[in-house]
Amino acid sequence: MAGFIRGVDRGQATLLPECLDDWVDESNPVRAIEAFIEALDLRKLGFSTVDPADTGRPGYHPAVLLKLYVYGYLNRVHSSRRLEREAGRNIEVIWLLGRLAPDFKTIADFRKDNGPAIKKVCAEFIEVCRKLGLLATTSVAIDGSKFKAVNNRDKNFTEAKIERRRKQLDESIARYLAQLDTADLQEPSETITLKKTRLKEKLEILKAQQGALAAMEKRLEASPDKQVSLTDPDSRSMATSGRGSGVVGYNVQTATETEHHLIVAHEVTNVGNDTAHLANMAKQAKEVLEVEELDAIADRGYFDGEQILACDQDGIAVTLPKPARSGAKSAGRFGKQDFVYLPKENVYRCPAGEKLGYHHTVNDGGKRFGRYWTNACGKCPLKAQCTTAKQRVISRWEHEHVLEAAQERLDRNPNAMRTRRETVEHPFGTLKMRMGATHFLCTTLPKVSTEMALCVLGYNMTRVLNIVGVGKLMEAIEA
């Protein structure tokens, strides 16, 4: 290969033995991983086997395996088997572990046995971000996204899916029975005999499937949420934004600060909707940011009066749109938003200019609502556009002013939803790209939560390295 750049001779001996440290320069991110893990108090965080056993074969110090996992999730290598291979061939990992090469079972067991401690490591890195001055904002965006579990959709059962499968089996059995009746009417022959044998075998298989379906139905009835997953028992079938689409997995909630897009709080749930998670995520973000007041932006999927009220009582100002749930509006009539509340008079002004006065308060679902109406509806020329009843009644929740304040904040900041989308959806896309087609490798909610903590740690560390670089990160770690 004359005329080209040539490699060294693999059989050439060197005069002096190589120094492992020479292969990793000062700007390599692996040095930041080393500094970060070495600065942690692993015993205080709750890692097992920090102290060596008195008897038996010596094991690996938890710092060694933690370094390997942090490196793996920083570099999109999540599998314990792939990490085992990297420990034997990747010069950065060889430097990081000091030429140690744990087997995949040891690596996997470490993640399984140290879940709570690993989650605390993720929180410890947030403290490093605070030292760097990256958490000075008082605003976060909150959102949830569906992440695929190991569980295949065919291994997940719901009442609707069992009913569809039962219908398919009944139709198939009826079709095979009709073919068997037709075969009985034909002249006996070797071909007909073989055909009848095959049909009977298929019928036996379908009847066995019916029995298995009946057993699964009983198991489904005993499940609290009427859903069963066979591979990962904690995963659930959840609808996604695509029409008619869904995924068997988990709903991951995150709170992302709006300045540097760092994930300051996260939680893995197996509840398909976001409604009940707003206050929890906002309060976690407020504690992490250590602020007295917090601005939180969310989408309409989080709209819930009780959740917004809980945030307001905790000093969290929520900005989010109200979903269109008005039956009158969908039917082409005036919705509640077309009626203007006048707080000084405690009345509603309708589109026709009439005032609906307060009459009484009722309890509905544990909430107190005031009822407002007027007796002028009968003679109103706009009545057909307003109500089909004798008169239009407006209900007002006793804490309605909190919801109105959220709407006012959205009206004053029409770009809030764009800010939310640009802040919180980018991290979700990055996380899913790094995790691959099947997002989670572990099963059950506790193990999946541990895996998600490592993913968030890898994402946040990547963001910080891109913002400040290796040198400043190591200075903050060592400070």
N, C-alpha and C positions, 0 to 999 in steps of 0.2 A: 504493500500500500504506500509506495513512494509518493511524496508530494502532499501527504495528508498528516494531520496531527496524530501522533502515535501514542498509545498507552504504554505503561511500564511493563516490563517482563514479570509475569506472576511468579516465576521461579527465582527472581533476583533477590539475594539476601541484602539486608541493610546493615550498615556499620553499627548503628546504635539502635536500641529498642525504641519503638514508637511510644509517645506519651499520649494517652487517651484524651487528655484535656486539650491537646493541640487540634483535635478534629472538630471541636465545638467552639466557635468564636464568641466574643463577648456580647454580640448583638443577637445571639440565637435565643428564641423564646424559651427553649428548654431550660435555660439558666434561671428564668423567672419562675418556672414551675418548681425547680429545685429550691430556690430561695423561699417561695411561698409555703411549701410543705414543711421545710425545716423550721420555719418560724412558728408553726402551729404547736399547740399543746395537745397532742393526740390523746393523752390520758384524760384531760379535762373535757375533751369533745366526746369521749365515750367509746373510743376504739378498743376492741378486744385485742388480747395478746400483745399489749404494749410491753409488759414484763415477760421475760422468757420463762418457760416452764422449767421446773426443777429437774424433771426427768424426761426421757424420750428424746427423739431426734429434734435438733434445733429447727425452728421455723423462721419464716421471713418476718422482719419487722413491718408493722402496718404502714410505715412511711414509704417503704419500697413499693408496695402494691398500690398505695394511693397515688404516688407519683406516676406509676404506669397508667392508671385509669385517667388521671387528669390529662396526661399527654395524649392518650387515646381519644378522649372526647374533644380535645382541642384540635385534633388532626383527623376527625371523622373515622376513627377506628374503634368501634364499640364492642365487637365480639371478643370474648375471652380467648378463643382459638386464634384469632388474628393477632391479638396482643401477644400471645405466646410466640408466634412467629416473628413479630417485630422485635421482641426482646433478644432474638438470636441473630438478626440480620440488619437492624436499623442502628446506625452508628449513634444517633441522638439518644435512642433508648438504652443502648449499651453504655453510653456515658452517664445517663440519668440513673441507671440502676447499678452502676459499678460492675458491669458484666454479669450480673445475676440474671437467671432465666427461669422464672417460675413456670410451672405447667398450667394449662388452661383450667384445670379443676381448682387449683389453689386460687387462681385469679377470680374465677366465678364465685367461689365460696366467700371470698373477701367482700365482694359487692353484696352478696346475699346476707351475710352476717353483720354488716356494719351500716345498714341503711340509715338509722337516725343520726349516726355520727357523720356520715357523708353529707347529709342535708345541712348539718351545722357548718361543714366546710364551705358549702355554697354561701351561707350567711357570712362567714368570716371574710370571704373575698369582697363582699359588699362593704365591710369595714375598711378594707384597703382602698376601695373606690372613694370612700368618704375622706380618707387622708389625702387623696389626690385632688380633692375639691370637685369631684364629678357628680355630687349629689346635692348641689346648691339649689336646684329647682324645687318649686312647691306645686308642681303639676304632674299628673300621671294620666296615662290612658289605660283603660281596663278592657280586656276582651277575652274571649274563650275560643278555642279551636279544637276540632275533633282529630285525634291522633289514632292511627290504626293499631290494634292489638295483634298479637300472634294468632288469635282466634279467627278462623275462616268463617265467612258468612254462612256456609253450609253447616257449620257446627254451632250455630246460634239459633235458638228457637223462641218464637213468640206465639201467642194465641192465633194471630192472623196467619202466620207462616204454617202452623200445624193445620189450620183449616184449609189452606190452599193445597197443602201436600195431601191431605185426606181426600180432597176432591179429585186430585190428579190420580191417586191410587184407585179410587172407585171407578173413574172413567177407564183406566187401563184394564182393570179386572173385567169390567163389562165388555170391553172390546175383545179381550182374549176369550171370554166365555162365548161371545157371538161367533168368533172364528172356530172355536171348538165345536159348537153346534153345527156349523156349516160343514166341518170336516166329517162329522158323524153321518151326514146325509149323503156323502160321496161313497163311491165304490171302494171297498177295502183294497189297499195296495201298500207296498213298502214305503212309498213316499208319504202317503196319508198317515201311516202309523208313526213315522218319524216326526211329522209335523205335529201330531197330537201329543207326542211325548214332550216335544219342545214347549208347546203351549202349557202343558201341565206343570213343567218345571218353572216356567215364568210365573204361573199363577201361585205356585208355592212360595216363590221369592216375594211376590207382592203381598201375599197374606202374612208372611213373616215381617215385612216392613210395616204392615198395618198394626201388628202386635207391638212392634217397637215404638210406633207412633203413639199408641194408646198408653204405653208405659211412660213415654216422655210427657204426655199430657197430664198424667197424674203428678209427675215431678214438677211440671210447670205450675200446677195448682198450689203446690206447697211453697213455691217461691214468692217472696213478699212483693216483688215488682212484676210478677208474671213473665219472667224472662230467664232463660237458661243458656249458658255458654259452656261448652264441653272442654275446650282446650284451656281457656283462661276464664275461670268461673266468675271473676269480678268484672270482666269486660261486658259492655252492653251495646246493643244495636241502637245507633243514633242517626237521626236525619242530618243531612248536610245541606249546604246552600243550593246545590244543584237539584233541579226538579226531579222528583222520583228517585233520588240517589240516597245512599246511606252508607254507614261504615260501622263495623263492629270494633269498638275501641274505647277510648277515654276522652273526657272533655277536660282539656288543660286550660286553667285560668291563669292569666298573668296581669301584673300591673307594671307598666313600663314608663320610666320617667321621660318627659318630653324633650329634654335638651340633648342628651347623649344616647338615648334609646337603650339604656341599660335596664334589664329586668330586675326590679327591686323586690318583687314578691311573686310567688307562683304557687299553684296547688293543683293536684291531679284529682279529678272526681270522675265518677261513673254515672253522673246525672246528665242527661242529654241537653237540658236547657240551661240558660245563664241567669234566669230570673232571681234565684236565691243566693247569688254569689257576690252581688255588688258591694254590700256593706262589709263583708268579710275581707275581700281583696283591698278595698279602699282603706280599711283600718290597718291592715298589715302594712300597706305602703306608707301610711302616715307614721307608723312606729319606726319603720326603717329610715325614712327621711328625717325623722326627729323634728317635725314642724308642729306648730300650734294649729295652723289652718292649712287645708289641702284642697286643691282643685282637681277633680276627677272627671274625666270625659269617658263616656261609654256609648254604645249604640242602643237602639230601641229594644233589643232583646233583654236588656237589663231593667226595663221600666217596671217598677213595682213600688207602690206607695209606701209600704212598710220599710222597704230597703232604703228608699230615698230619705224617709224620715229618720231612720237610724243613722244615716250618714250626716244629716243636718244636725242632729243632736250631738254628734261627735266632732263637730267643727269641720266637716267635709262638704264642700260645695260641689254638687254633682251637676254636670251638664249633659243632657241626653234628650233625644226627641221622644215624643209620645207616640206609641203605635196607633194606627187607625183601627179602632175596634168598635166604632159606632155603627149599630145596626141601622139607625135612621139615616146616617150619611150614605151608607152603601145602598140604601133603598131610594136615594135621590132627594131625601128631605134634609132639613137643617139639623146639624149635629150640635153637640154641647158647645163646641168651640165657637159657634156662631152667636152664642149668648154671652154678653159681657157682664162680669160681676162688678158691682159698685160697692166697695167695702164700707164706705161711710154710711150708706143707707141699708147695707146688708140685703140687697136685692139684685136680681139679674135683669138686664135689659135685653129683650128679644129682638129679632131682626125687624119686627114691625114697630118697634119703639115702645112697646108696653113693658111695664115693670112687674117681674114675678117676685112676690114677697115671700118671706119665710113663714112657714106654718107650724111645722113640728120636726122633731128629731126621731130617727128610728135606728135600731141596731140591725146590722146586716153583716153576717160573717165575722162578728167580733169587732166591727168598725161602726162608728157613729156617723150618720149622714143626716144633714138637714134637707128638708123637702121645700121646694119653692114652686109656686104656680100663681096664675092669675085667672080671674073669672071672665076675662075679656076674650078668651079663645073662640067662643062660639060665634062671635060676630067678626072675627078677624079675616080679612080677605086672603091672608097667606096661610090659613090653617091647613089647607091641603098639602102645602110644602113643608109643614111643620110636624103634624101628628095625625094619626088615625083615631086617637082616643078623644074623649070629651074635652080634655085640656092637656096641655104639655106640662109635665112635671120635671123639674131639674133637681138632681141630687148633688149635694155638696158635702164632701168628706170634711170632718172637723179639722184636718191638717192639710186641706187643699192648698193653702197658701204656700206650703213647701213645694208642691208640684208646680205651682204657678211661677215660683221663683226660679226653678230649674228651666222652665220654658223661657222666661225672660233672659236668663243667661245665654241660652241658645240663640235667641233673637238678637242679642247684642253682639254675639260672636258667631256669625254665620259660617265661618271657616272652621269651627270647632270639629265638625265631623271629618273634614279633610285632615286636620291635625291628628285626630284619633287614628284614622286609617294609615297615615304615613308613619305614625309612631309605633303602633302595636302590631300591625299586620306584617311588617318587614321582619321582625324577629321570628314570627311563626313560620314564615316562608323559609328563612335561613335554617331554623331548627329542623324542619321536615326535610329539607334538601340534604342536610348533614346526616340525618337518621336513615335515609334510604326509603325504599318502597314500603316495606313493613317497618313502621316507625319504632315500635317497642320490641325488644328482644326478650324481656322478662315477662313473667305472668304473675297475676294477682296484684291488687292495688298497692300494698306496701313496697313490693319490689319495683313496680313500675314507677312509683314516686321517687325511689332512689335513683333509678335510671334517668328520670326527668331532671333531678337535681344536678346530676353530672352533666347533662346536656346544657342546662342553664349556666352552670359554671363555665363550661367550655365556650359558650356564646359570649358571656360577659367578659371573660379573659381575652377573647379575640377582639372585642370592641375596645377594651382598654389598651391593648397592645397597639391597635391601629390609631388610637387617639394620642397616647403619650409616648409610646415606644417602650422598649425593654428596659432601658436605663432608668427612666423615671419610675417605672413600675417597681423595679428592684429597690430603688431608694425609698419608696413609700413602704415597701414590705419590711425593710430593715430598720426603718425609723422607729 
